[in-house]
Amino acid sequence: SGYSSEKEQKEIAQKLKWYKELGSILESSEGDDPLDTLKDDLMFVDRFDNTQYKTYNVGTSSNPTGVDVLNEDFNKKNGYNESPMISNSANYGGYRLTYFETNNHIGDGTGTVKNTGTLLNDPITMNQNDDNLNNDYIIVGDLITDTNGNVTDYQAAALVMAIYINGMNDREITDLTLAMAHSGDVLDLSRFGTNVVDKHSTGGVGDKVSIILLPLIASMGVPVAKMSGRGLGFTGGTVDKMESIPGYRTNIDIDEFISNVENIGISMIGQTMNLAPADKKIYALRDTISCVENIPLIASSIMSKKIASGANKIVLDVTVGKGAFMKTKEDAQKLAEQMVRIGNLAGREVRCVLTPMDQPLGYAIGNSLEVIEAINFLKGDMPKDLKEVVLELGANMLQLAGKGDNIEENKLKMLENIENGTAYEKLKEMVQNQGGDISYIEDISKFEKSKYISAVVSEKSGRIKEINAEEIGKLACYLGAGRIKKEDTIDPSVGIILNKKVGDEVIEGDFLAYICANDETKLKDAEKRIVEIYKL
């Protein structure tokens, strides 16, 4: 609209990609041309550089489908002598440009005004009918991120349910991912070069990989700017574990976070930025209506946070097994492939590594207990399963960062930095730089111990066939190592230390595990439960 060629239409669409309207549209009065009444003072915000562009004359009677962008700076910047125009709800050059108003009316690009509720039903109906969500409709992210009361929870939940039932194609999933990624703050890590690599795990039990791997990678000259989450349910959170180190600050501001990476090459903090708030809203809806285990929704959730975190290269640890979201290798493979496709369409290089999570990773489950195991790992005491995961993920991170093309050689380089103490020293440097007491790193006996420590004895002899990771995680959570609800308080000293793993031979009377508890009743319950969880 407003151009004679499709090429020009695509060009302006690309220039205006991901603008979000902040203006409002006035309701039309009876008898008037509906679009004559549109307010003539709209603002768009460029989601990438936050430059504001003044626009007006939206959908006049002489041009019912166009938007005149009359900002002088914008026209000069992009080489336009005349005002470029674009239709209200269009798909030019693969980008969705839509207008989401603060009241109950929206222009549909045909000289009429639709009630918002009517238009919102269109994509819901389309997905219910298993039709593609096309770009002639309001982007799904805008449906979910609305905070003005135009979109009710039941409308958004209906769309989520339709997606859960019918799925989404790659383009739809990527559009949803990018919409969620840009629904809040987006971290800019470009100052660290073109090979900024991030690592993310889909979650598991006993997963202390980040505490080991990231200082190790930083010790090899790769900048690490890591934002991590807290634990919820039976999977632990890296932030909770790091906070078990006395004094360590995970809530520093972004300027200090970036400064730390510039000065010492690493910083690990909590998600202090407002990253992908739309994802939080979608997840809450998914949880409420039992739509959590869905590959398109899981993939878009993970990737939206990673894209918002600023890295252009991402290594994903996709856990599979009883202690993971993906219970089967087939589902884990589908999730991995989907996230790689999203990365490709979103301009990110993504590498997925499938890792087992049928039994807990390593031996320790619990916050300070896992930090102690991580410290010991960097001193050379490396449990076999944990070592394999750390080296595989790290070797891929180094390859993406341009530090070595050969995966096996990268693993040897990592082992060398563990053996010579460089990785351990980098952990100490990071902890000290963020206010942590490094005497706890140097002497792990200083960590606070639980009131009760009990050894659980095997009641029979045999070979261990199974240790259900999910059940162990739930038990540790019951002891106080995790959260059932977001407001629950973490007890850093409690948890479980396994003494035997799958494949080990045990004799009646051998110790299976140690329970660390601060509540005697919970201790007794846990002792009984551990014996049931271990399958011989």
Residue pairs with C-beta under 8 A, 6 or more apart in sequence:
1 9
1 63
1 65
1 66
1 85
1 86
1 87
1 90
2 63
2 66
2 84
2 85
2 86
3 9
3 12
3 84
3 85
9 86
9 92
9 93
10 92
10 93
11 93
12 84
12 85
12 86
12 92
13 86
13 90
13 92
13 93
13 95
13 97
14 92
14 93
14 95
15 78
15 84
16 44
16 69
16 86
16 95
16 97
17 93
17 95
17 97
18 46
18 47
18 48
18 95
18 178
18 182
19 44
19 45
19 46
19 47
19 53
19 97
20 44
20 45
20 47
20 100
20 142
21 42
21 43
21 44
21 99
21 100
21 101
22 42
22 43
22 44
22 45
23 39
23 41
23 42
23 43
23 55
23 101
24 39
24 101
24 102
24 103
25 38
25 39
25 58
25 99
25 101
25 103
25 105
25 106
25 107
26 37
26 38
26 39
26 103
27 37
27 103
27 104
27 105
28 34
28 35
28 36
28 37
28 105
28 113
29 37
33 61
33 111
34 107
34 111
34 112
34 113
35 58
35 59
35 60
35 61
35 64
35 107
35 111
35 113
36 60
36 61
38 58
38 59
38 60
38 107
39 58
40 56
40 57
40 58
41 56
42 55
42 56
42 58
43 52
43 53
43 54
43 55
44 52
44 53
44 55
45 51
45 52
46 52
46 53
47 182
47 186
48 186
53 69
53 71
53 73
53 74
54 70
54 71
55 67
55 68
55 69
55 70
55 71
56 68
56 70
57 63
57 67
57 68
57 70
58 66
58 67
58 68
58 88
58 99
58 107
59 65
59 66
59 67
59 88
59 107
59 109
59 111
60 66
61 111
63 85
64 109
64 110
64 111
65 87
65 88
65 109
65 110
65 111
66 85
66 86
66 87
67 85
67 86
67 87
67 88
68 83
68 85
69 75
69 83
69 84
69 85
69 86
70 83
74 80
75 81
75 83
75 84
78 84
86 92
86 97
87 97
87 109
88 98
88 99
88 107
88 108
88 109
89 97
89 98
89 99
89 108
89 109
89 135
89 136
89 137
89 138
90 97
90 109
90 135
90 136
91 134
91 135
91 136
96 135
96 139
96 175
98 137
98 138
98 139
98 142
99 106
99 107
100 106
100 138
100 142
100 146
100 150
101 116
101 150
102 148
102 150
103 150
104 115
104 116
104 117
104 150
105 113
105 114
105 115
105 116
106 113
106 114
106 115
106 116
106 119
106 138
107 113
107 114
108 114
108 119
116 150
116 151
117 155
119 137
119 138
120 138
120 143
120 150
120 151
120 155
121 155
122 137
123 133
123 137
123 138
123 140
123 143
123 159
124 155
124 158
124 159
124 162
126 132
126 133
126 134
126 137
127 133
127 159
127 162
127 163
127 166
127 168
128 158
128 162
128 165
128 166
130 166
132 169
132 172
133 140
133 168
133 172
133 175
139 175
139 179
140 159
140 172
140 175
140 176
140 179
141 175
141 176
141 178
141 179
141 180
141 182
141 183
141 278
142 179
143 151
143 155
143 156
143 159
144 151
144 156
144 159
144 179
144 180
144 183
144 278
144 281
144 282
144 285
145 179
145 180
145 183
145 277
145 278
145 281
153 285
156 281
156 282
156 285
157 285
157 288
157 289
160 282
160 285
160 286
160 289
160 291
160 297
161 289
161 291
163 291
163 294
163 296
163 297
164 286
164 291
164 294
164 297
167 295
167 296
168 176
168 296
170 338
170 341
170 342
170 345
171 345
172 296
173 296
173 299
173 300
173 338
173 341
173 342
174 341
174 342
174 345
174 346
176 296
176 300
176 304
177 299
177 300
177 303
177 304
177 307
177 342
177 346
178 304
178 307
178 346
179 278
180 276
180 278
180 279
180 282
180 300
180 301
180 304
181 276
181 303
181 304
181 305
181 307
181 308
182 308
183 276
183 277
183 278
183 279
184 273
184 274
184 275
184 276
184 277
184 278
184 308
185 273
185 274
185 275
185 308
186 275
186 307
186 308
186 310
187 225
187 227
187 254
187 273
187 275
187 308
187 309
187 310
188 310
189 196
189 223
189 225
189 310
189 311
190 196
190 310
191 258
191 262
192 223
192 225
192 261
193 223
194 312
195 222
195 312
195 313
195 400
195 401
195 402
196 223
196 225
196 310
196 311
196 312
196 313
197 217
197 222
197 311
197 313
197 314
197 315
197 397
197 400
197 401
198 225
198 226
198 306
198 309
198 310
198 311
198 313
198 314
198 315
199 209
199 210
199 213
199 214
199 226
199 314
199 315
199 316
199 317
199 393
199 397
200 302
200 305
200 306
200 314
200 315
200 316
200 317
201 207
201 209
201 210
201 316
201 317
201 319
202 298
202 302
202 316
202 317
202 318
202 319
202 324
202 325
202 326
202 335
203 235
203 319
203 324
203 325
204 235
204 319
204 323
204 324
204 355
204 357
204 360
204 361
204 469
205 234
205 235
205 236
205 323
205 357
205 360
205 361
205 365
205 469
205 470
205 472
205 473
205 476
206 236
206 360
206 361
206 362
206 363
206 364
206 365
206 370
206 469
206 472
207 235
207 236
207 319
207 361
208 241
208 361
208 362
208 364
208 370
208 371
208 373
208 374
208 386
209 317
209 361
209 386
209 389
209 390
209 393
210 226
210 228
210 238
210 268
211 238
211 241
211 242
211 370
211 371
211 374
211 427
212 374
212 377
212 378
212 386
212 390
213 390
213 393
213 394
213 397
214 224
214 226
214 266
214 268
215 224
215 266
215 378
215 423
215 424
215 426
215 427
215 430
216 378
216 390
216 394
216 414
216 417
216 418
216 423
216 426
217 224
217 394
217 397
217 398
217 401
218 224
218 264
218 265
218 266
218 426
218 430
219 417
219 422
219 423
219 425
219 426
220 398
220 403
220 413
220 414
220 417
221 265
221 403
222 265
222 397
222 398
222 401
222 403
223 261
223 265
223 266
224 261
224 265
224 266
224 267
224 268
225 257
225 258
225 261
225 266
225 267
225 309
225 310
225 311
226 266
226 267
226 268
226 269
227 269
227 270
227 271
227 272
227 273
227 275
227 309
228 237
228 238
228 239
228 242
228 268
228 269
228 270
228 271
229 237
229 238
229 239
229 270
229 271
230 237
230 239
230 240
230 270
230 483
231 237
231 240
231 482
231 483
231 490
232 482
232 483
232 486
233 473
233 477
233 482
233 483
233 484
234 323
234 470
234 473
234 474
234 476
234 477
234 482
235 323
235 473
235 482
236 365
236 366
236 367
236 370
236 473
236 476
236 481
236 482
238 268
239 250
239 269
239 270
240 367
240 490
240 492
241 367
241 368
241 370
241 371
242 248
242 250
242 268
242 371
243 250
243 367
243 490
243 492
244 367
244 368
244 371
244 447
244 492
244 493
245 368
245 371
245 431
245 436
245 437
245 440
245 441
246 436
246 437
246 440
247 435
247 436
247 437
248 431
248 434
248 435
248 436
249 269
249 434
249 435
249 436
250 268
250 269
250 270
250 434
251 269
251 270
251 272
252 260
252 267
252 269
252 272
252 434
253 272
254 272
254 273
257 267
257 269
257 272
258 267
260 266
260 267
260 430
260 433
260 434
261 267
263 433
264 426
264 429
264 430
264 433
265 426
266 426
266 429
266 430
267 430
267 433
267 434
268 430
268 434
269 434
273 308
275 305
275 308
275 309
276 304
276 305
276 308
278 304
279 300
279 301
279 304
279 305
282 297
282 301
283 292
283 301
285 291
286 292
286 294
286 297
291 297
292 298
292 325
293 325
295 331
295 334
295 335
295 338
296 338
298 325
298 335
299 335
299 338
299 339
299 342
300 342
302 316
302 339
303 339
303 342
303 343
303 346
303 348
303 350
306 314
306 316
306 348
307 346
307 348
311 348
312 347
312 348
312 349
313 348
313 349
313 350
313 351
313 400
313 401
314 343
314 348
314 349
314 350
314 351
315 350
315 351
315 352
315 353
315 393
315 396
315 397
315 400
316 336
316 339
316 350
316 351
316 352
316 353
317 353
317 355
317 389
317 393
318 326
318 332
318 335
318 336
318 339
318 352
318 353
318 354
318 355
319 325
319 326
319 332
319 354
319 355
319 356
319 357
320 326
320 327
320 328
320 329
320 331
320 332
320 354
320 355
320 356
320 357
321 327
321 356
321 357
321 358
321 359
321 469
322 357
322 358
322 359
322 468
322 469
322 470
322 471
323 357
323 358
323 359
323 360
323 468
323 469
323 470
323 472
323 473
324 332
324 357
324 469
326 332
326 335
329 354
332 354
333 354
336 352
336 354
337 352
339 350
339 352
340 350
340 351
340 352
342 350
343 349
343 350
344 350
349 400
351 396
351 399
351 400
353 392
353 393
353 396
355 361
355 389
355 392
355 393
356 385
357 469
358 466
358 467
358 468
358 469
358 502
359 466
359 467
359 468
359 469
359 472
359 501
359 502
360 467
360 469
360 472
360 473
360 498
361 385
361 386
361 389
362 370
362 373
362 383
362 385
362 386
363 373
363 383
363 497
363 498
363 499
363 501
364 370
364 372
364 373
364 495
364 496
364 497
364 498
365 472
365 473
365 476
365 481
365 495
365 496
365 497
365 498
366 476
366 479
366 481
366 492
366 493
366 494
366 495
366 496
366 497
366 516
367 481
367 490
367 491
367 492
367 493
367 495
368 447
368 448
368 492
368 493
369 495
369 496
369 497
369 516
370 495
371 447
372 444
372 447
373 383
373 386
374 427
375 424
375 427
375 441
375 444
376 444
377 383
377 386
377 387
377 390
377 418
378 418
378 423
378 424
378 427
379 421
379 424
380 418
380 419
382 390
382 418
385 501
390 414
391 411
391 414
391 415
392 407
392 411
394 410
394 411
394 414
395 404
395 407
395 408
395 410
395 411
395 414
396 407
398 404
398 410
398 413
398 414
399 405
399 407
399 410
403 410
403 413
404 410
404 413
414 423
417 423
418 424
427 441
428 438
428 441
428 442
431 437
431 438
431 441
432 438
439 446
440 446
440 447
447 493
448 492
448 493
449 493
449 516
450 491
450 493
450 494
450 516
450 517
450 518
451 517
451 518
452 515
452 516
452 517
452 518
452 520
452 523
453 514
453 515
453 516
453 517
454 514
454 515
454 517
454 523
454 527
455 499
455 511
455 513
455 514
456 511
456 512
456 513
456 514
456 515
456 527
456 530
456 531
457 509
457 510
457 511
457 512
458 500
458 506
458 507
458 508
458 509
458 510
458 511
458 512
458 531
458 534
458 536
459 508
459 531
460 508
460 536
461 506
461 507
461 508
461 536
462 505
462 506
462 536
463 503
463 504
463 505
463 506
463 536
464 500
464 501
464 502
464 503
464 504
464 505
464 506
464 534
464 535
464 536
465 502
465 535
465 536
466 502
466 534
466 535
467 498
467 501
467 502
467 533
467 534
467 535
468 533
468 535
471 529
471 533
472 496
472 498
472 533
473 482
475 496
475 526
475 529
475 530
475 533
476 482
476 494
476 495
476 496
477 483
477 484
478 522
478 525
478 526
479 491
479 494
479 495
479 496
479 515
479 516
479 517
479 519
479 522
479 523
479 526
480 489
480 490
480 491
480 494
480 517
480 518
480 519
480 522
481 490
481 491
481 494
481 495
482 488
482 490
483 490
491 518
493 516
493 518
494 516
494 517
494 518
495 516
496 513
496 514
496 515
496 516
496 526
496 530
497 513
497 514
497 516
498 512
498 513
499 510
499 511
499 512
499 513
499 514
500 506
500 510
500 511
500 512
500 513
500 534
506 512
506 536
512 530
512 531
512 534
513 530
513 534
515 523
515 526
515 527
515 530
517 523
517 526
